[in-house]
Amino acid sequence: MSVDKKQFMHNDIRLTAGELAVLWSQYQADTMVICVLKHFEAKLEDPDIRPVLEFAIEKALNHIKVIREIFNSDKYPIPIRFNDSDVNVDAPRLFSDVFLAMYLRHMAMLGMTAGAIAVGMCARSDVSIIIMDIMADAVELHDKARKLLLVKGLYIRSPALSTPDKVEFVSKQSFLTGFFGEKRSLTAMEIAHLFFNGSTNTLGKALMMGFAQVAGSPDVKDFMQRGKNISSKHIKLLSDTLIKEDLPAPMTCESTVTDSTTAPFSDELMVFHTNIMIAQGLGNYSKAIAVSQRRDIGLLYARLLPEIGLYAEDGLKIMIENQWMEEPPQANNRDAIVKKS
């Protein structure tokens, strides 16, 4: 980040709820990402991936630095979150270099999505510039990871469609149907989201497989195993929808997980990481519903959402029961204040 943030500091303007939310969440996520990438860095064999990995680590460290400066300037408590005690760089590799290449692109997409929302929640110039820089870093990381995957022949492209002869307009209400009778072909938007959500689930399934193998707590191990099973179910439903339309489904990536049973990460980090992936999945499915005009496709996502929501709740329960969950920024409890006075 080349911009001098000090000239934009507004110590007389308090951070808003929106600004606190995005800075606090970004700080937590970046401390987690650094731990995960440090282990990947220690085990990496493919020299072509190293520059992209080092770029991701450098940017995450910089994000933490500038967010810490904002919190210190505003006398706001620095979140604790993750550190070297949450990663064992000497543990055997849990995922292959191929998984890492796909993981870097996935995390960049997560950052771009979060950044697009975060930018609109910030009014203070210093915070706004920081969030725009973070989003720009995510865009650049995605571009580097995309090019890397293309060169390696690992980029999973969504299906290509035939070029129509002319522009046509929808003339029948049957365009929206999907439960009974003849169904229209899937639109490009519907295909894109089915394929994208299938792809993210394949990566999530591989992540859950690895975490289940190395988790120390039986509760965490069961939680990860359940996540793997949910991902498998969703992959099948999303893939079957594409296959029924004579369209290719995303390839799986279970082979990118090794047979190691030695934990490179703490149970706390793995549950936190899973919760982030769940939140992304909820958002992805919600967006897919909004753009899927065929009723059966929208209903498919609507059926899957509650299952993910319940799984997310179980993840939070594990965090709370183990006292792993830091309290996020929140409003004052006025009733409690009155009782103390």
N, C-alpha and C positions, 0 to 999 in steps of 0.2 A: 504494500500500500504506500504509494509515493506521496500522497497528500499529507501535509502537516496538519494533524488533527487539532493541535493546540489553538490555532487561530479560530477554530469553530466551537471551542468550549463555551458552554452556557451554564456556568456554575450557579447563576441566579434562577435558572429554570429547572424545575424538578423533572426527573424522568417520569413519563406517563406510564400507565399500565401496559400499553402496547409496546413501548420501548423497553421496559423492564422484561416483558415476556420474551421478546425476540432475543435480547442480549443474554438473558439467563439461560434460555433454551440452547442458544448457539454455543455458549460456553460449555454447558454440560455435554453436548454432542461432540464438540471438538476434543475434549479431554478423553472421551471414549475412543474416538477415531484414532488419535495418536497412539494409544495403547495397542489397538488392533494392528495398525500399520507398522509399529515397531517390531512386532513379532514377524509380520510378513517380510520386513526388511532384513531381519536376521536370517531368514530361511530362503530368501530369494535366490534363484539360480539363473533365471533368464535376464541377460544384460539389457535387452530391449525394454523391459518393463521398469527397470530401476529409475530412469529419469522421471517417469510419470509418478512413480511411488514417492520419490524424493520431493517432487513438486507438491504433492498432496500433503506430506508431512510438514514441509516448510510453511505452507499457507495455513494449516491448522494451528501451528505454533504461533504464527503471527496474529491470527484471530484472537487467540487466548490473551496475547499481550495487549492488544488494543482494547479489548473488552475489559480487562483488568484495570487499565488506565481510566476508563470511563467510570467503573465502579469505585475506584479509589478517589477520583475527583469528586464524585457525588456522595462519598462516605457511605457507600452501600456495601454490605457484607459480601465478600468474595465467596462464591459457591465452592464446596469442597470437591465433589465429584471424583474423577478417576486420576490415578497416578501410577508410578512404577510398581506399587504393590499389587496392582490389578493385572499385571502382565508378567509372564515368565518367558523371556526371550530364548531361554535355553531349552524349553520344551520342544519335542519333535514337531515337525510341521503337521498341521491339521488339514490344511487345504493346499492344493497345487497352485502353481504359478498361473495356470489358465483361470482358475477361480479368482485369483487376485485381479487379473486384468478385467474380468467381468464385474467384480466387486467395486473397483474404482469407478467404473462408468455408472454403476447403480447408485453409489453414494453421491456422485456428482449430480445425478438427476434428482435425488432427494434434496440436495442443497439448492438446486435451481428452483424447485417447487416451493420450498420453504422461503427462499429469498424473495420470490415474486410476491408472496403474501406479506412478508415482513416489511418490504420497502413502503408499502401503503399504510403501515401502522406507525411510522416514525415521522415526527415533526421537527425535532431538534436537528440542526444541521450536522453536528458532529456524529450523532447516532445514524442519521440518514446516510451520510457518506460511508461510514463503516459498513453498514448493511449492503449498500450498493457495491462496495469493494468486495465483500464476501460473496455476493452473488456473481460478480464478474470472475472471481476465482473459481467458482463452481462451473461456470460456463467454459472457462479455459481448461479446467480439469476434464470436463466432459469431452471437449474437442480432442484433447491429447489421448484420452482413453479410447474414444471412437476411432481415431486414426490408427492407434495401436492394434485394436481388435480387427480392423479391416486389413492391415498389413499381415497380421497373423492368420487371417482367414477364420477368425472366431466370432466376427460380428453376426448376430442372428437377425437377419432382415425380415420384416413383415412381408406378407405376400404382395406380389406385383399384380396389377389389374390391367385388363385390356383397355385400349383407348376407344371411347365412343365416337361415332361418326358425327354426332351433333348434340346440342344441348336440348334436353327434354324436361317438361314440367310434370309434376305429380298430378294425376287427374282423378284418382280414386282413393277413398278412405281406406281401402284394403292395404294401402302402403303401410299403415300402422299395425295391422293385424299380425298374428304370429302364433295364436293358440290353435285355431281350427282352419281347415281348408288349405288352399294353396298359399305358401309363403313367398314373399318376394325375396330376391337375393339380398345378402347383407350389404350395407353401405360401406364405403371406405372407412368412415369414422368408426362404425361398429366393429369392423375387422381389426382396425388399428388397436382399439382398446381391448378386444378379446385377446389379441396376440401379445400386447404389452403386459396385460395382467397375467397371462399365462407365463410369460418370460420372467416376470418378477417373482412369481410363485416358485418357479424352478430354482431360482437363486436362493429364495428363502428356504425352500426345502433342503437344499444342500447345507445351508448355514445351520438349520435346526438339527440335521443329521450329525454334523460335526460337534455341535454343542451338547447334544444328547450323549455322545460317546465319552465326553470328558467331564461332564458336570459332576461335582462332588456330592451335592445334596440330592437325596432321592426325590424330593419335591421338584427341584429344578430339572432333574433328569426326566421325570414324568411330564413336566411342563413342555420341555423341548420335544419329547417324543410325540406329544399331542399336537404340537405345532407342525411337525413333519407330516403327521397323518392328515391334518386339515389342509395343508398345502397340496398333498397328493390328491385329495378329493377335489379341490378346486381346479387343479391342473387338468384332471380328467374331464370335468364338466365344461371348462372353457375350451379345451382342445377338441372334445367331441362336437361342440357347436361348430367349430371351424371345419372339422373333417366331414361333417354331414353336408357342408356346402362345397365339398371338393376343394377345400383350401388346406394348406399345410399348417401343422401345429408347431409350436416352439419345441426345440430339442431340449432334453433334460441334461442336468449336469451333476448327477450323483457321483459320477466317476472322478470328480475333482476333489472328493473327500478322501483322506487317507484312513488307515486303520488305527491311528494313534488313540490311546486312551489316557494320555497325560495332558492335563489342562494347561493351555497357554494363557488362559484368562480366568479371572475370578468369576464365581457364580453370579456375583452382583453385576459385573459388567455384561455377562452373557444375557441375563434377564433384561437389563436395561436396553441392550442392543435389540433384543427381540421386541420389546415394547415400541421402540422407534419404528421397526419394520411393520408392526401391526398397525400403528397410526398411519403410516404411509399407505398400507393396503386399504384401510377404511376410506382414506381420501381418494385413492385411485378408483375404487368401486363406485363411490358417490359421483365422481366425474363421469364415469362410464354410463351410469344411469341417466345422467342429464343429457347425454348426446346420443343415446340409443333409442331410435324411434320405433323400432319393432318391439311390440309389447312383450314377447317372450324373452327377449334379450334383457330388457329392463327388469323383468321379474326374476330372471336368473340371478342378477346381481343383488336384488332385494332379498332373495332367499339366502345368499351367502353372507350378507352384511351382519345379521344378528349373531351368527356363529363366531365371526371375528370379534365382534363387540364383547361377547362373553369371554372369549379367550383373552382379550385385552384386560378385562376386569380381573381375571385370575392372575395375570402377570403383575398387576398393581398390588394385589393381595400379597403375593410372595415378597414384593419389595417392602411393603409395610410391615409384614410379620417379622421380617429379618432386620427391620430398622435400616434399610438401605435407601429409602426414599427421602431425599431432601425436600423440605417444604418449599414449594414455589412461591414467588412473590404473590401476596394476597392483600385484600382490603382489611382495614381494622375491624375487629368485632366490637361494635359499639356497645352492645349489651354487656359483654364481658368487662369492658372498660368502666361502665357505670357501676357494675357490681363491686369492682375493686375500689372505687372512689369512696 
